[in-house]
Amino acid sequence: MSDWRDLPADVAAAERVIQDQDRTARRIGMIEVDPTDPALMDALRVYAAWSICVEIHGDGPGLLASMDDSGRSICAELTVTEAQDWRSSVNGCVAIEPLEDTHRRRRQSRWRLWRRRQ
């Protein structure tokens, strides 16, 4: 759910479409949606960026993708082809990198910081 009080009209309309899917779940802030419903998926595309947290689960265990309102990162499990398609669709506006590269860079950064303190 969103913590914005004055959502733009199209985002507020999308929020109502999503909330109408499951009124019980709405009270706890988690809503299960049907990914085969095109109107619902359109609403999610409009609304997701305004949400506090979005998590995408598949049929199996584990999380497929997540993003939250910190705006720092979005993590998604993608094939190489999906990553290439997404990279071309965002046209260089954001960095897209394998998660193992992100972890390696952070470890290296922590190591350099530790070495400076020695």
MARTORPA-127786 format. One line per field, with one value per residue: x, y, z of N, C-alpha, C in turn; residue in one letter. Coordinates in Angstrom, 2 decimals. Layout:
N
n.X = c(X, ...)
n.Y = c(Y, ...)
n.Z = c(Z, ...)
ca.X = c(X, ...)
ca.Y = c(Y, ...)
ca.Z = c(Z, ...)
c.X = c(X, ...)
c.Y = c(Y, ...)
c.Z = c(Z, ...)
aa = c(A, ...)
***
This chain:
118
n.X = c(0.84, 0.33, 1.94, 1.46, -0.50, -1.92, -2.43, -1.73, -4.44, -4.63, -3.04, -4.34, -6.72, -5.75, -4.88, -7.33, -8.40, -6.59, -6.92, -9.55, -9.32, -8.88, -10.29, -9.94, -7.19, -6.24, -6.37, -4.14, -2.14, -1.09, -1.54, -2.76, -2.42, -3.77, -1.81, -2.64, -4.65, -5.29, -6.19, -5.72, -2.94, -2.17, -2.98, -1.21, 1.24, 1.01, 0.71, 2.79, 5.25, 4.52, 4.04, 4.71, 6.12, 6.90, 6.65, 7.43, 6.35, 6.73, 5.39, 6.97, 9.27, 10.75, 11.72, 10.96, 11.28, 11.84, 11.03, 11.32, 10.24, 12.57, 13.99, 16.52, 17.34, 16.34, 15.71, 15.83, 15.13, 16.41, 16.66, 19.47, 18.65, 16.26, 17.39, 18.92, 16.87, 15.50, 17.48, 17.75, 15.24, 15.19, 17.02, 19.64, 19.19, 19.38, 21.58, 22.21, 23.01, 24.48, 23.62, 25.66, 27.87, 27.32, 27.47, 30.18, 31.48, 30.70, 31.91, 34.61, 34.77, 34.29, 36.56, 38.64, 38.06, 38.47, 41.22, 42.26, 41.86, 43.69)
n.Y = c(-1.17, 2.32, 5.14, 7.70, 10.58, 12.19, 10.92, 10.88, 11.05, 8.86, 6.95, 6.61, 5.52, 3.12, 1.96, 1.46, -0.50, -2.60, -2.99, -3.87, -6.49, -8.13, -7.71, -8.48, -9.03, -6.50, -5.08, -5.88, -5.10, -6.70, -8.12, -10.61, -11.21, -11.87, -12.78, -13.21, -11.53, -8.95, -6.27, -5.91, -6.25, -4.02, -2.03, -2.58, -1.91, 0.85, 1.52, 0.36, 1.80, 3.69, 2.38, 1.17, -1.20, -3.77, -7.10, -9.90, -13.05, -16.36, -19.51, -21.36, -21.80, -18.96, -15.58, -13.71, -11.08, -7.82, -4.59, -1.49, 1.48, 2.88, 3.41, 2.72, 0.29, -2.37, -5.71, -8.58, -11.80, -12.78, -14.07, -14.21, -13.18, -11.82, -9.86, -8.44, -7.50, -5.87, -4.05, -2.70, -1.55, 0.37, 2.09, 2.94, 4.48, 3.50, 1.46, -1.90, -4.90, -8.12, -9.73, -11.01, -9.51, -7.07, -7.83, -8.62, -6.17, -4.68, -6.17, -5.77, -2.99, -2.78, -4.14, -2.43, -0.18, -1.24, -1.80, 0.79, 1.69, 0.35)
n.Z = c(0.00, -0.36, 1.18, 0.52, 0.74, -1.07, -3.82, -7.35, -9.71, -11.55, -10.31, -7.85, -8.80, -9.85, -7.46, -6.21, -7.93, -7.47, -4.68, -4.64, -5.29, -3.08, -0.24, 2.46, 2.75, 2.27, 4.64, 6.05, 4.42, 2.44, -0.69, -2.73, -6.13, -9.41, -12.00, -14.59, -15.25, -17.31, -16.84, -14.14, -14.08, -15.58, -13.78, -11.69, -12.89, -13.05, -10.36, -8.78, -8.43, -6.58, -4.30, -0.95, -0.63, -2.89, -3.64, -5.58, -6.07, -7.33, -8.47, -7.20, -4.38, -2.76, -3.63, -6.50, -7.36, -5.95, -4.65, -2.95, -1.17, -0.78, -3.01, -3.78, -4.96, -7.13, -7.04, -9.03, -10.35, -13.25, -16.58, -18.85, -21.32, -20.56, -18.90, -20.77, -22.43, -20.60, -19.96, -22.42, -22.53, -20.49, -21.35, -20.54, -18.27, -15.70, -13.71, -14.46, -13.14, -12.50, -9.45, -8.04, -8.84, -7.62, -4.91, -4.81, -5.37, -3.13, -1.08, -1.75, -1.39, 1.36, 2.25, 1.34, 2.91, 5.47, 5.28, 5.14, 7.67, 9.15)
ca.X = c(0.00, 1.10, 1.81, 1.19, -1.87, -2.55, -1.94, -2.29, -5.72, -4.47, -2.46, -5.43, -7.64, -5.07, -4.89, -8.68, -8.50, -5.80, -7.56, -10.80, -9.03, -8.91, -10.56, -9.40, -5.74, -5.95, -6.19, -2.78, -1.21, -0.58, -2.60, -2.41, -3.03, -3.77, -1.00, -3.25, -5.69, -4.61, -6.56, -5.01, -1.52, -2.04, -3.07, 0.05, 2.29, 0.82, 0.74, 3.94, 6.25, 4.00, 3.81, 5.75, 6.92, 6.34, 7.38, 6.84, 6.60, 6.24, 4.76, 7.93, 9.75, 11.66, 11.26, 11.42, 11.70, 11.35, 11.44, 10.64, 10.21, 13.85, 14.44, 17.93, 17.58, 15.31, 16.35, 14.96, 15.74, 16.20, 17.55, 20.34, 17.81, 15.39, 18.23, 19.25, 15.64, 15.21, 18.52, 17.43, 13.99, 15.43, 17.83, 20.78, 18.80, 19.77, 22.56, 21.69, 24.17, 24.20, 23.70, 26.98, 28.77, 27.01, 28.04, 31.64, 31.88, 30.53, 32.97, 35.86, 34.69, 34.49, 37.96, 39.46, 37.79, 39.13, 42.65, 42.60, 41.81, 44.80)
ca.Y = c(0.00, 3.56, 6.06, 9.03, 11.01, 12.75, 10.22, 11.34, 10.40, 7.55, 6.05, 6.32, 4.59, 1.81, 1.44, 0.91, -1.75, -3.61, -3.26, -4.61, -7.91, -8.88, -6.74, -8.95, -8.84, -5.07, -4.59, -6.16, -4.51, -7.66, -8.48, -11.60, -10.80, -12.83, -12.19, -13.43, -10.52, -7.80, -5.00, -5.87, -6.03, -2.60, -1.26, -2.79, -1.14, 2.26, 1.71, -0.22, 2.81, 4.49, 1.48, 1.09, -2.38, -4.71, -8.36, -10.77, -14.47, -17.27, -20.71, -22.07, -21.07, -17.84, -14.30, -13.45, -9.68, -6.95, -3.19, -0.77, 2.93, 3.54, 3.83, 2.44, -0.82, -3.37, -7.00, -9.48, -12.98, -12.66, -14.79, -13.29, -12.52, -10.87, -8.74, -7.65, -6.81, -4.81, -3.03, -1.87, -0.81, 1.52, 2.99, 3.50, 5.36, 2.86, 0.39, -3.26, -5.77, -9.35, -9.55, -11.42, -8.38, -6.10, -8.35, -8.58, -4.76, -4.27, -6.81, -5.07, -1.68, -2.98, -4.52, -1.21, 0.64, -1.90, -1.62, 2.19, 1.86, -0.39)
ca.Z = c(0.00, -0.44, 2.31, -0.02, 1.04, -2.27, -5.00, -8.62, -9.99, -12.19, -9.32, -6.90, -9.48, -9.89, -6.10, -5.96, -8.69, -6.76, -3.40, -4.86, -5.49, -1.83, 0.83, 3.73, 2.73, 2.25, 6.02, 6.53, 3.48, 1.46, -1.61, -3.75, -7.39, -10.51, -13.07, -15.91, -15.43, -17.92, -16.21, -12.87, -14.36, -15.95, -12.54, -10.96, -13.55, -12.67, -8.91, -8.07, -8.05, -5.48, -3.18, 0.06, -0.93, -3.85, -3.73, -6.60, -5.82, -8.36, -7.94, -6.37, -3.20, -3.01, -4.14, -7.87, -7.46, -4.87, -4.63, -1.87, -1.36, -0.58, -4.32, -3.98, -5.87, -7.42, -7.28, -9.79, -10.93, -14.69, -17.48, -19.58, -22.33, -19.87, -18.45, -21.96, -22.83, -19.63, -20.12, -23.58, -22.30, -19.61, -22.16, -19.83, -17.14, -14.45, -13.85, -14.31, -12.98, -11.76, -8.01, -7.55, -9.05, -6.56, -3.66, -4.91, -5.26, -1.72, -0.28, -2.05, -0.77, 2.81, 2.44, 1.22, 4.09, 6.60, 5.11, 5.45, 9.13, 9.77)
c.X = c(0.89, 0.91, 1.65, -0.26, -2.61, -1.96, -2.49, -3.53, -5.55, -3.90, -3.52, -6.42, -7.04, -5.07, -6.25, -8.88, -7.79, -6.48, -8.85, -10.56, -9.19, -9.07, -10.01, -7.90, -5.37, -5.70, -4.78, -1.72, -0.61, -1.74, -2.07, -3.15, -2.89, -3.00, -1.58, -4.35, -5.05, -4.95, -5.82, -3.52, -1.26, -2.08, -1.77, 1.19, 2.22, 1.14, 2.06, 4.95, 5.80, 3.80, 4.98, 6.69, 6.18, 7.24, 6.66, 7.31, 6.05, 5.55, 5.69, 8.35, 10.66, 11.00, 11.83, 11.94, 11.16, 11.83, 10.71, 10.81, 11.51, 14.42, 15.88, 18.17, 16.33, 16.07, 15.36, 15.77, 15.40, 17.11, 18.44, 19.53, 16.90, 16.18, 18.59, 18.04, 15.35, 16.21, 18.21, 16.16, 14.20, 16.45, 18.95, 20.45, 19.23, 20.80, 21.87, 22.91, 23.76, 24.43, 25.06, 28.02, 28.58, 27.64, 29.57, 32.14, 31.77, 31.58, 34.30, 35.88, 34.91, 35.94, 38.86, 39.27, 38.50, 40.64, 43.09, 42.66, 42.98, 46.03)
c.Y = c(1.25, 4.40, 7.51, 9.39, 11.48, 12.11, 10.88, 10.50, 9.01, 6.52, 5.65, 5.34, 3.19, 1.16, 0.81, -0.41, -2.88, -3.98, -4.07, -6.10, -8.71, -7.92, -7.18, -8.68, -7.36, -4.53, -4.83, -5.69, -5.46, -8.13, -9.50, -11.23, -11.91, -12.24, -12.41, -12.43, -9.25, -6.46, -4.83, -5.61, -4.59, -1.72, -1.39, -1.99, 0.34, 2.46, 1.32, 0.82, 3.67, 3.66, 1.50, -0.07, -3.27, -5.94, -9.23, -12.19, -15.28, -18.45, -21.47, -21.25, -19.92, -16.66, -14.09, -12.03, -8.90, -5.53, -2.51, 0.72, 3.64, 4.03, 3.49, 1.32, -1.65, -4.65, -7.90, -10.65, -12.99, -13.61, -13.76, -12.50, -11.48, -9.65, -7.85, -6.85, -5.63, -3.67, -2.12, -1.05, 0.40, 2.48, 3.69, 4.38, 4.80, 1.79, -0.96, -4.17, -7.03, -9.12, -9.96, -10.32, -7.31, -6.55, -8.27, -7.14, -4.29, -4.89, -6.09, -3.70, -1.79, -3.33, -3.30, -0.32, 0.06, -1.68, -0.20, 2.41, 1.20, 0.47)
c.Z = c(0.00, 0.81, 1.83, 0.26, -0.21, -3.51, -6.26, -8.96, -10.60, -11.22, -8.28, -7.52, -9.56, -8.51, -5.79, -6.70, -7.96, -5.45, -3.55, -5.06, -4.21, -0.66, 2.18, 3.80, 2.78, 3.66, 6.53, 5.53, 2.47, 0.60, -2.60, -5.03, -8.44, -11.69, -14.47, -16.20, -16.01, -17.27, -14.88, -13.09, -14.81, -14.71, -11.73, -11.57, -13.17, -11.19, -8.24, -7.61, -6.87, -4.21, -2.21, -0.24, -1.92, -3.85, -4.73, -6.33, -6.97, -7.71, -6.99, -5.16, -3.62, -3.67, -5.55, -8.02, -6.27, -5.10, -3.49, -2.07, -1.04, -1.91, -4.64, -4.98, -6.07, -7.71, -8.00, -10.30, -12.41, -15.44, -18.17, -20.61, -21.69, -19.41, -19.63, -22.43, -21.90, -19.76, -21.30, -23.34, -21.39, -20.22, -21.38, -18.64, -15.80, -14.73, -13.64, -14.23, -12.24, -10.26, -7.46, -7.78, -7.98, -5.25, -3.67, -4.74, -3.81, -0.83, -0.49, -1.39, 0.74, 3.11, 2.36, 2.44, 5.31, 6.52, 5.46, 6.95, 9.83, 9.92)
aa = c(M, S, D, W, R, D, L, P, A, D, V, A, A, A, E, R, V, I, Q, D, Q, D, R, T, A, R, R, I, G, M, I, E, V, D, P, T, D, P, A, L, M, D, A, L, R, V, Y, A, A, W, S, I, C, V, E, I, H, G, D, G, P, G, L, L, A, S, M, D, D, S, G, R, S, I, C, A, E, L, T, V, T, E, A, Q, D, W, R, S, S, V, N, G, C, V, A, I, E, P, L, E, D, T, H, R, R, R, R, Q, S, R, W, R, L, W, R, R, R, Q)
***
